[in-house]
């Protein structure tokens, strides 16, 4: 065999070995990272951070690194692949959808564990120094949709003409419409579109009918928010929204119940369809904008990234998720005992997620 042929064979074998090493999640993960990497929802962030801190204090494993990237951005990072350069866990303020799951699978992330960690209420809140805002979801839709039904002909859409709340309903304050909320990458934005905008949109019979006939058009009409300053994208940082509401007492902010509860000294939650956002109304489902919260775990990293299984076990433990658990002190609304038992069973069996 000539030297040149031998060299070509060696190069081919070496290249193949490099490809195998790159695609194998086990060996690189063991040697390259000894801590858990979590990305995702700003709403779930404080809960996961609390679990991470408690977990790290036990001393067996390093404290997990938790980043607030928004649900959509976090799922994208999570689904980019398997291996130490990719996230182990993603926080999500909504369920992973089929399109995201398909992206995961295409990138080799085929086995995923879904963990429901509890519930949250998506609130509209205002400064205690400002006017009381008792709202319906129809009023919220009319305040924020880019196009709304013409008052003179409700089956026709027009550019949103409302600049103050009392133009929508005389019972509302004569203050400028200014709502601070999350960007499109946020799971909170997705939840807001579904729980508020769609619900308000469907109060018009022809739009409700459209939902069954052409769902894509229905979502486009109902989800598209104003771009004239009435809705202000305030980023993924809910604390920033709180600060801006403090500075502008007439503004309204969109964020989870836990942030409202943390700032009860300066904020109050608007009643929505006559129901006040409280722990009890969210837990019972009476509050119309209750939503489940999740974490998703990359099963290929369990047993490879040190402490990942133990971290998930800590998360679903009674001391964390129980009714008197430490996460309830952070504002997480506990799931019913039967649901928590099912969640723990799924974790124990490492049940595969399917949307």
PAZA-448812 format. One record per residue (C-alpha): residue number from 1; residue in three letters; x, y, z. Coordinates in nm, 2 decimals. Layout:
BEGIN
@num->NUM; residuo->ala; x->X; y->Y; z->Z
...
This chain:
BEGIN
@num->1; residuo->unk; x->0.00; y->0.00; z->0.00
@num->2; residuo->unk; x->0.14; y->0.34; z->-0.10
@num->3; residuo->unk; x->0.22; y->0.60; z->0.16
@num->4; residuo->unk; x->-0.03; y->0.84; z->0.00
@num->5; residuo->unk; x->-0.32; y->0.58; z->0.02
@num->6; residuo->unk; x->-0.23; y->0.50; z->0.38
@num->7; residuo->unk; x->-0.24; y->0.87; z->0.47
@num->8; residuo->unk; x->-0.58; y->0.91; z->0.31
@num->9; residuo->unk; x->-0.72; y->0.61; z->0.50
@num->10; residuo->unk; x->-0.58; y->0.75; z->0.83
@num->11; residuo->unk; x->-0.74; y->1.09; z->0.76
@num->12; residuo->unk; x->-1.08; y->0.93; z->0.69
@num->13; residuo->unk; x->-1.07; y->0.72; z->1.01
@num->14; residuo->unk; x->-0.96; y->1.03; z->1.21
@num->15; residuo->unk; x->-1.24; y->1.24; z->1.07
@num->16; residuo->unk; x->-1.50; y->0.97; z->1.15
@num->17; residuo->unk; x->-1.37; y->0.94; z->1.50
@num->18; residuo->unk; x->-1.41; y->1.32; z->1.54
@num->19; residuo->unk; x->-1.76; y->1.31; z->1.42
@num->20; residuo->unk; x->-1.86; y->1.03; z->1.66
@num->21; residuo->unk; x->-1.70; y->1.22; z->1.95
@num->22; residuo->unk; x->-1.89; y->1.53; z->1.86
@num->23; residuo->unk; x->-2.22; y->1.35; z->1.84
@num->24; residuo->unk; x->-2.18; y->1.15; z->2.16
@num->25; residuo->unk; x->-2.33; y->1.34; z->2.45
@num->26; residuo->unk; x->-2.18; y->1.13; z->2.73
@num->27; residuo->unk; x->-1.81; y->1.16; z->2.73
@num->28; residuo->unk; x->-1.79; y->1.53; z->2.64
@num->29; residuo->unk; x->-2.05; y->1.62; z->2.90
@num->30; residuo->unk; x->-1.87; y->1.43; z->3.17
@num->31; residuo->unk; x->-1.54; y->1.60; z->3.10
@num->32; residuo->unk; x->-1.65; y->1.95; z->3.00
@num->33; residuo->unk; x->-1.92; y->2.06; z->3.25
@num->34; residuo->unk; x->-1.98; y->1.98; z->3.62
@num->35; residuo->unk; x->-2.28; y->2.21; z->3.68
@num->36; residuo->unk; x->-2.64; y->2.22; z->3.56
@num->37; residuo->unk; x->-2.73; y->2.49; z->3.30
@num->38; residuo->unk; x->-3.09; y->2.62; z->3.31
@num->39; residuo->unk; x->-3.24; y->2.88; z->3.06
@num->40; residuo->unk; x->-3.59; y->3.01; z->2.99
@num->41; residuo->unk; x->-3.89; y->3.18; z->3.13
@num->42; residuo->unk; x->-3.86; y->3.50; z->3.34
@num->43; residuo->unk; x->-4.18; y->3.39; z->3.53
@num->44; residuo->unk; x->-4.04; y->3.05; z->3.63
@num->45; residuo->unk; x->-3.69; y->3.20; z->3.69
@num->46; residuo->unk; x->-3.74; y->3.30; z->4.06
@num->47; residuo->unk; x->-3.88; y->2.96; z->4.14
@num->48; residuo->unk; x->-3.60; y->2.76; z->3.97
@num->49; residuo->unk; x->-3.34; y->3.00; z->4.12
@num->50; residuo->unk; x->-3.47; y->2.93; z->4.47
@num->51; residuo->unk; x->-3.45; y->2.55; z->4.41
@num->52; residuo->unk; x->-3.10; y->2.59; z->4.27
@num->53; residuo->unk; x->-2.99; y->2.78; z->4.57
@num->54; residuo->unk; x->-3.13; y->2.53; z->4.81
@num->55; residuo->unk; x->-2.98; y->2.25; z->4.61
@num->56; residuo->unk; x->-2.64; y->2.41; z->4.60
@num->57; residuo->unk; x->-2.63; y->2.46; z->4.98
@num->58; residuo->unk; x->-2.66; y->2.08; z->5.03
@num->59; residuo->unk; x->-2.30; y->2.06; z->4.92
@num->60; residuo->unk; x->-2.31; y->1.75; z->4.71
@num->61; residuo->unk; x->-2.32; y->1.93; z->4.37
@num->62; residuo->unk; x->-2.25; y->2.28; z->4.24
@num->63; residuo->unk; x->-2.53; y->2.54; z->4.24
@num->64; residuo->unk; x->-2.70; y->2.53; z->3.90
@num->65; residuo->unk; x->-2.66; y->2.83; z->3.67
@num->66; residuo->unk; x->-3.00; y->2.98; z->3.59
@num->67; residuo->unk; x->-3.06; y->3.23; z->3.31
@num->68; residuo->unk; x->-3.37; y->3.43; z->3.22
@num->69; residuo->unk; x->-3.40; y->3.42; z->2.84
@num->70; residuo->unk; x->-3.78; y->3.40; z->2.80
@num->71; residuo->unk; x->-3.97; y->3.08; z->2.72
@num->72; residuo->unk; x->-3.94; y->3.10; z->2.34
@num->73; residuo->unk; x->-3.57; y->3.19; z->2.35
@num->74; residuo->unk; x->-3.50; y->2.93; z->2.62
@num->75; residuo->unk; x->-3.67; y->2.65; z->2.43
@num->76; residuo->unk; x->-3.47; y->2.74; z->2.12
@num->77; residuo->unk; x->-3.15; y->2.71; z->2.32
@num->78; residuo->unk; x->-3.26; y->2.39; z->2.48
@num->79; residuo->unk; x->-3.35; y->2.23; z->2.15
@num->80; residuo->unk; x->-3.02; y->2.33; z->1.98
@num->81; residuo->unk; x->-2.87; y->1.99; z->2.06
@num->82; residuo->unk; x->-2.73; y->1.74; z->2.31
@num->83; residuo->unk; x->-2.40; y->1.78; z->2.48
@num->84; residuo->unk; x->-2.23; y->2.01; z->2.74
@num->85; residuo->unk; x->-2.26; y->2.32; z->2.52
@num->86; residuo->unk; x->-2.64; y->2.30; z->2.53
@num->87; residuo->unk; x->-2.88; y->2.37; z->2.82
@num->88; residuo->unk; x->-2.99; y->2.08; z->3.04
@num->89; residuo->unk; x->-3.32; y->2.24; z->3.16
@num->90; residuo->unk; x->-3.56; y->2.50; z->3.02
@num->91; residuo->unk; x->-3.81; y->2.70; z->3.23
@num->92; residuo->unk; x->-4.14; y->2.75; z->3.05
@num->93; residuo->unk; x->-4.45; y->2.96; z->3.13
@num->94; residuo->unk; x->-4.65; y->2.77; z->2.88
@num->95; residuo->unk; x->-4.64; y->2.42; z->2.74
@num->96; residuo->unk; x->-4.38; y->2.34; z->2.47
@num->97; residuo->unk; x->-4.56; y->2.33; z->2.13
@num->98; residuo->unk; x->-4.55; y->2.07; z->1.85
@num->99; residuo->unk; x->-4.33; y->2.29; z->1.63
@num->100; residuo->unk; x->-4.07; y->2.34; z->1.90
@num->101; residuo->unk; x->-4.08; y->1.97; z->1.98
@num->102; residuo->unk; x->-4.01; y->1.89; z->1.61
@num->103; residuo->unk; x->-3.71; y->2.13; z->1.62
@num->104; residuo->unk; x->-3.58; y->1.94; z->1.92
@num->105; residuo->unk; x->-3.61; y->1.61; z->1.75
@num->106; residuo->unk; x->-3.44; y->1.73; z->1.43
@num->107; residuo->unk; x->-3.15; y->1.85; z->1.65
@num->108; residuo->unk; x->-3.12; y->1.51; z->1.83
@num->109; residuo->unk; x->-3.31; y->1.61; z->2.14
@num->110; residuo->unk; x->-3.55; y->1.32; z->2.13
@num->111; residuo->unk; x->-3.62; y->1.23; z->2.49
@num->112; residuo->unk; x->-3.76; y->1.51; z->2.71
@num->113; residuo->unk; x->-3.91; y->1.50; z->3.05
@num->114; residuo->unk; x->-4.19; y->1.75; z->3.12
@num->115; residuo->unk; x->-4.24; y->1.86; z->3.48
@num->116; residuo->unk; x->-4.54; y->2.07; z->3.58
@num->117; residuo->unk; x->-4.42; y->2.27; z->3.88
@num->118; residuo->unk; x->-4.74; y->2.46; z->3.97
@num->119; residuo->unk; x->-4.97; y->2.75; z->3.86
@num->120; residuo->unk; x->-4.95; y->3.12; z->3.81
@num->121; residuo->unk; x->-5.20; y->3.39; z->3.74
@num->122; residuo->unk; x->-5.12; y->3.63; z->3.46
@num->123; residuo->unk; x->-5.21; y->3.96; z->3.60
@num->124; residuo->unk; x->-5.27; y->4.32; z->3.49
@num->125; residuo->unk; x->-5.15; y->4.53; z->3.77
@num->126; residuo->unk; x->-5.13; y->4.90; z->3.84
@num->127; residuo->unk; x->-4.98; y->5.14; z->4.09
@num->128; residuo->unk; x->-5.16; y->5.19; z->4.42
@num->129; residuo->unk; x->-5.12; y->5.56; z->4.36
@num->130; residuo->unk; x->-5.31; y->5.53; z->4.03
@num->131; residuo->unk; x->-5.68; y->5.48; z->3.93
@num->132; residuo->unk; x->-5.85; y->5.15; z->4.00
@num->133; residuo->unk; x->-5.87; y->4.93; z->3.69
@num->134; residuo->unk; x->-6.14; y->4.67; z->3.70
@num->135; residuo->unk; x->-6.13; y->4.52; z->3.35
@num->136; residuo->unk; x->-6.29; y->4.26; z->3.13
@num->137; residuo->unk; x->-6.09; y->4.07; z->2.88
@num->138; residuo->unk; x->-6.30; y->4.23; z->2.61
@num->139; residuo->unk; x->-6.19; y->4.57; z->2.73
@num->140; residuo->unk; x->-5.82; y->4.46; z->2.73
@num->141; residuo->unk; x->-5.86; y->4.33; z->2.37
@num->142; residuo->unk; x->-6.01; y->4.66; z->2.26
@num->143; residuo->unk; x->-5.74; y->4.86; z->2.43
@num->144; residuo->unk; x->-5.45; y->4.66; z->2.28
@num->145; residuo->unk; x->-5.54; y->4.50; z->1.94
@num->146; residuo->unk; x->-5.40; y->4.67; z->1.63
@num->147; residuo->unk; x->-5.74; y->4.63; z->1.47
@num->148; residuo->unk; x->-6.07; y->4.62; z->1.64
@num->149; residuo->unk; x->-6.44; y->4.59; z->1.54
@num->150; residuo->unk; x->-6.59; y->4.92; z->1.42
@num->151; residuo->unk; x->-6.84; y->5.04; z->1.69
@num->152; residuo->unk; x->-7.08; y->5.14; z->1.41
@num->153; residuo->unk; x->-7.04; y->4.81; z->1.23
@num->154; residuo->unk; x->-6.89; y->4.54; z->1.45
@num->155; residuo->unk; x->-6.84; y->4.29; z->1.16
@num->156; residuo->unk; x->-6.58; y->4.53; z->1.01
@num->157; residuo->unk; x->-6.23; y->4.58; z->1.16
@num->158; residuo->unk; x->-6.07; y->4.93; z->1.18
@num->159; residuo->unk; x->-5.74; y->5.06; z->1.31
@num->160; residuo->unk; x->-5.76; y->5.09; z->1.68
@num->161; residuo->unk; x->-5.90; y->5.44; z->1.76
@num->162; residuo->unk; x->-5.89; y->5.43; z->2.14
@num->163; residuo->unk; x->-5.64; y->5.65; z->2.31
@num->164; residuo->unk; x->-5.79; y->5.65; z->2.67
@num->165; residuo->unk; x->-5.96; y->5.38; z->2.87
@num->166; residuo->unk; x->-6.29; y->5.57; z->2.91
@num->167; residuo->unk; x->-6.33; y->5.57; z->2.53
@num->168; residuo->unk; x->-6.37; y->5.20; z->2.55
@num->169; residuo->unk; x->-6.61; y->5.21; z->2.85
@num->170; residuo->unk; x->-6.72; y->5.52; z->3.04
@num->171; residuo->unk; x->-6.68; y->5.33; z->3.37
@num->172; residuo->unk; x->-6.30; y->5.32; z->3.32
@num->173; residuo->unk; x->-6.06; y->5.60; z->3.41
@num->174; residuo->unk; x->-6.00; y->5.89; z->3.16
@num->175; residuo->unk; x->-5.63; y->5.80; z->3.15
@num->176; residuo->unk; x->-5.41; y->5.73; z->2.85
@num->177; residuo->unk; x->-5.39; y->5.36; z->2.75
@num->178; residuo->unk; x->-5.03; y->5.25; z->2.83
@num->179; residuo->unk; x->-4.97; y->4.88; z->2.90
@num->180; residuo->unk; x->-4.62; y->4.75; z->2.96
@num->181; residuo->unk; x->-4.56; y->4.39; z->2.86
@num->182; residuo->unk; x->-4.32; y->4.12; z->2.75
@num->183; residuo->unk; x->-4.18; y->4.07; z->2.40
@num->184; residuo->unk; x->-4.29; y->3.80; z->2.15
@num->185; residuo->unk; x->-4.02; y->3.56; z->2.26
@num->186; residuo->unk; x->-4.17; y->3.54; z->2.61
@num->187; residuo->unk; x->-4.41; y->3.26; z->2.72
@num->188; residuo->unk; x->-4.59; y->3.53; z->2.91
@num->189; residuo->unk; x->-4.67; y->3.70; z->2.58
@num->190; residuo->unk; x->-4.80; y->3.38; z->2.44
@num->191; residuo->unk; x->-5.02; y->3.33; z->2.75
@num->192; residuo->unk; x->-5.14; y->3.68; z->2.73
@num->193; residuo->unk; x->-5.24; y->3.64; z->2.37
@num->194; residuo->unk; x->-5.44; y->3.32; z->2.45
@num->195; residuo->unk; x->-5.59; y->3.41; z->2.79
@num->196; residuo->unk; x->-5.67; y->3.78; z->2.72
@num->197; residuo->unk; x->-5.66; y->3.87; z->2.36
@num->198; residuo->unk; x->-5.83; y->3.56; z->2.22
@num->199; residuo->unk; x->-6.08; y->3.56; z->2.50
@num->200; residuo->unk; x->-6.17; y->3.92; z->2.43
@num->201; residuo->unk; x->-6.17; y->3.86; z->2.05
@num->202; residuo->unk; x->-6.42; y->3.58; z->2.09
@num->203; residuo->unk; x->-6.68; y->3.79; z->2.25
@num->204; residuo->unk; x->-6.76; y->3.90; z->1.89
@num->205; residuo->unk; x->-6.96; y->3.62; z->1.73
@num->206; residuo->unk; x->-6.81; y->3.65; z->1.38
@num->207; residuo->unk; x->-6.45; y->3.64; z->1.52
@num->208; residuo->unk; x->-6.54; y->3.34; z->1.73
@num->209; residuo->unk; x->-6.68; y->3.17; z->1.42
@num->210; residuo->unk; x->-6.37; y->3.25; z->1.23
@num->211; residuo->unk; x->-6.16; y->3.06; z->1.49
@num->212; residuo->unk; x->-6.32; y->2.74; z->1.37
@num->213; residuo->unk; x->-6.30; y->2.83; z->1.00
@num->214; residuo->unk; x->-5.95; y->2.98; z->0.97
@num->215; residuo->unk; x->-5.75; y->2.96; z->1.29
@num->216; residuo->unk; x->-5.44; y->3.12; z->1.14
@num->217; residuo->unk; x->-5.63; y->3.43; z->1.04
@num->218; residuo->unk; x->-5.81; y->3.44; z->1.37
@num->219; residuo->unk; x->-5.48; y->3.43; z->1.56
@num->220; residuo->unk; x->-5.33; y->3.70; z->1.33
@num->221; residuo->unk; x->-5.63; y->3.93; z->1.39
@num->222; residuo->unk; x->-5.65; y->3.87; z->1.76
@num->223; residuo->unk; x->-5.28; y->3.84; z->1.86
@num->224; residuo->unk; x->-5.15; y->4.14; z->1.67
@num->225; residuo->unk; x->-5.09; y->4.42; z->1.92
@num->226; residuo->unk; x->-5.07; y->4.80; z->1.86
@num->227; residuo->unk; x->-4.75; y->4.96; z->1.76
@num->228; residuo->unk; x->-4.85; y->5.32; z->1.84
@num->229; residuo->unk; x->-4.72; y->5.33; z->2.19
@num->230; residuo->unk; x->-5.03; y->5.20; z->2.37
@num->231; residuo->unk; x->-4.85; y->4.87; z->2.42
@num->232; residuo->unk; x->-4.49; y->4.90; z->2.53
@num->233; residuo->unk; x->-4.25; y->4.60; z->2.51
@num->234; residuo->unk; x->-4.06; y->4.62; z->2.83
@num->235; residuo->unk; x->-3.83; y->4.32; z->2.78
@num->236; residuo->unk; x->-3.80; y->4.00; z->2.98
@num->237; residuo->unk; x->-3.73; y->4.17; z->3.31
@num->238; residuo->unk; x->-4.05; y->4.18; z->3.51
@num->239; residuo->unk; x->-3.88; y->4.39; z->3.78
@num->240; residuo->unk; x->-3.83; y->4.66; z->3.52
@num->241; residuo->unk; x->-4.20; y->4.67; z->3.45
@num->242; residuo->unk; x->-4.26; y->4.71; z->3.82
@num->243; residuo->unk; x->-4.02; y->5.01; z->3.83
@num->244; residuo->unk; x->-4.19; y->5.17; z->3.53
@num->245; residuo->unk; x->-4.53; y->5.14; z->3.68
@num->246; residuo->unk; x->-4.40; y->5.30; z->4.00
@num->247; residuo->unk; x->-4.27; y->5.59; z->3.78
@num->248; residuo->unk; x->-4.60; y->5.62; z->3.59
@num->249; residuo->unk; x->-4.90; y->5.57; z->3.81
@num->250; residuo->unk; x->-5.14; y->5.55; z->3.51
@num->251; residuo->unk; x->-4.95; y->5.26; z->3.34
@num->252; residuo->unk; x->-5.06; y->4.90; z->3.36
@num->253; residuo->unk; x->-4.82; y->4.61; z->3.37
@num->254; residuo->unk; x->-4.85; y->4.25; z->3.25
@num->255; residuo->unk; x->-4.67; y->3.99; z->3.47
@num->256; residuo->unk; x->-4.72; y->3.68; z->3.68
@num->257; residuo->unk; x->-4.88; y->3.67; z->4.02
@num->258; residuo->unk; x->-4.56; y->3.60; z->4.20
@num->259; residuo->unk; x->-4.42; y->3.95; z->4.10
@num->260; residuo->unk; x->-4.74; y->4.11; z->4.20
@num->261; residuo->unk; x->-4.73; y->3.94; z->4.54
@num->262; residuo->unk; x->-4.37; y->4.05; z->4.59
@num->263; residuo->unk; x->-4.47; y->4.41; z->4.53
@num->264; residuo->unk; x->-4.80; y->4.44; z->4.71
@num->265; residuo->unk; x->-4.67; y->4.74; z->4.90
@num->266; residuo->unk; x->-4.68; y->4.95; z->4.58
@num->267; residuo->unk; x->-4.90; y->4.76; z->4.33
@num->268; residuo->unk; x->-5.25; y->4.61; z->4.31
@num->269; residuo->unk; x->-5.39; y->4.35; z->4.07
@num->270; residuo->unk; x->-5.67; y->4.45; z->3.85
@num->271; residuo->unk; x->-5.99; y->4.25; z->3.88
@num->272; residuo->unk; x->-6.04; y->4.06; z->3.56
@num->273; residuo->unk; x->-6.40; y->3.98; z->3.47
@num->274; residuo->unk; x->-6.49; y->4.06; z->3.83
@num->275; residuo->unk; x->-6.23; y->3.83; z->3.99
@num->276; residuo->unk; x->-5.94; y->3.95; z->4.19
@num->277; residuo->unk; x->-5.60; y->3.77; z->4.14
@num->278; residuo->unk; x->-5.52; y->3.59; z->4.47
@num->279; residuo->unk; x->-5.36; y->3.26; z->4.56
@num->280; residuo->unk; x->-5.70; y->3.11; z->4.62
@num->281; residuo->unk; x->-5.87; y->3.23; z->4.30
@num->282; residuo->unk; x->-5.57; y->3.11; z->4.09
@num->283; residuo->unk; x->-5.55; y->2.77; z->4.27
@num->284; residuo->unk; x->-5.92; y->2.71; z->4.23
@num->285; residuo->unk; x->-5.92; y->2.82; z->3.86
@num->286; residuo->unk; x->-6.17; y->3.10; z->3.93
@num->287; residuo->unk; x->-5.93; y->3.37; z->3.81
@num->288; residuo->unk; x->-5.97; y->3.36; z->3.43
@num->289; residuo->unk; x->-5.60; y->3.40; z->3.35
@num->290; residuo->unk; x->-5.46; y->3.11; z->3.55
@num->291; residuo->unk; x->-5.19; y->2.91; z->3.37
@num->292; residuo->unk; x->-4.96; y->2.61; z->3.44
@num->293; residuo->unk; x->-4.58; y->2.65; z->3.47
@num->294; residuo->unk; x->-4.32; y->2.39; z->3.36
@num->295; residuo->unk; x->-3.96; y->2.29; z->3.34
@num->296; residuo->unk; x->-3.84; y->2.06; z->3.06
@num->297; residuo->unk; x->-3.54; y->1.83; z->3.12
@num->298; residuo->unk; x->-3.31; y->1.68; z->2.86
@num->299; residuo->unk; x->-3.31; y->1.31; z->2.94
@num->300; residuo->unk; x->-2.98; y->1.24; z->2.76
@num->301; residuo->unk; x->-2.81; y->1.46; z->3.02
@num->302; residuo->unk; x->-2.94; y->1.27; z->3.32
@num->303; residuo->unk; x->-2.67; y->1.06; z->3.46
@num->304; residuo->unk; x->-2.41; y->1.26; z->3.26
@num->305; residuo->unk; x->-2.44; y->1.61; z->3.40
@num->306; residuo->unk; x->-2.36; y->1.58; z->3.77
@num->307; residuo->unk; x->-2.67; y->1.62; z->4.00
@num->308; residuo->unk; x->-2.93; y->1.67; z->3.73
@num->309; residuo->unk; x->-3.15; y->1.39; z->3.85
@num->310; residuo->unk; x->-3.11; y->1.50; z->4.21
@num->311; residuo->unk; x->-3.20; y->1.86; z->4.11
@num->312; residuo->unk; x->-3.52; y->1.75; z->3.95
@num->313; residuo->unk; x->-3.60; y->1.53; z->4.26
@num->314; residuo->unk; x->-3.55; y->1.84; z->4.48
@num->315; residuo->unk; x->-3.78; y->2.04; z->4.26
@num->316; residuo->unk; x->-4.07; y->1.80; z->4.29
@num->317; residuo->unk; x->-4.01; y->1.73; z->4.66
@num->318; residuo->unk; x->-4.28; y->1.81; z->4.91
@num->319; residuo->unk; x->-4.05; y->2.07; z->5.08
@num->320; residuo->unk; x->-4.04; y->2.26; z->4.75
@num->321; residuo->unk; x->-4.37; y->2.20; z->4.57
@num->322; residuo->unk; x->-4.60; y->2.11; z->4.86
@num->323; residuo->unk; x->-4.87; y->2.35; z->4.98
@num->324; residuo->unk; x->-4.64; y->2.46; z->5.26
@num->325; residuo->unk; x->-4.33; y->2.43; z->5.05
@num->326; residuo->unk; x->-4.07; y->2.70; z->5.01
@num->327; residuo->unk; x->-4.18; y->2.78; z->4.66
@num->328; residuo->unk; x->-4.52; y->2.88; z->4.79
@num->329; residuo->unk; x->-4.34; y->3.15; z->4.99
@num->330; residuo->unk; x->-4.21; y->3.28; z->4.65
@num->331; residuo->unk; x->-4.56; y->3.31; z->4.51
@num->332; residuo->unk; x->-4.59; y->2.98; z->4.33
@num->333; residuo->unk; x->-4.95; y->2.84; z->4.34
@num->334; residuo->unk; x->-4.93; y->2.48; z->4.43
@num->335; residuo->unk; x->-5.10; y->2.22; z->4.21
@num->336; residuo->unk; x->-5.36; y->1.99; z->4.35
@num->337; residuo->unk; x->-5.22; y->1.68; z->4.54
@num->338; residuo->unk; x->-5.35; y->1.45; z->4.27
@num->339; residuo->unk; x->-5.17; y->1.64; z->4.00
@num->340; residuo->unk; x->-4.85; y->1.66; z->4.21
@num->341; residuo->unk; x->-4.86; y->1.29; z->4.26
@num->342; residuo->unk; x->-4.89; y->1.24; z->3.88
@num->343; residuo->unk; x->-4.60; y->1.48; z->3.83
@num->344; residuo->unk; x->-4.38; y->1.29; z->4.07
@num->345; residuo->unk; x->-4.47; y->0.96; z->3.90
@num->346; residuo->unk; x->-4.37; y->1.10; z->3.56
@num->347; residuo->unk; x->-4.03; y->1.21; z->3.71
@num->348; residuo->unk; x->-3.97; y->0.87; z->3.87
@num->349; residuo->unk; x->-4.05; y->0.69; z->3.55
@num->350; residuo->unk; x->-3.88; y->0.95; z->3.33
@num->351; residuo->unk; x->-4.19; y->0.96; z->3.12
@num->352; residuo->unk; x->-4.12; y->1.09; z->2.76
@num->353; residuo->unk; x->-4.29; y->1.42; z->2.67
@num->354; residuo->unk; x->-4.52; y->1.44; z->2.37
@num->355; residuo->unk; x->-4.71; y->1.76; z->2.28
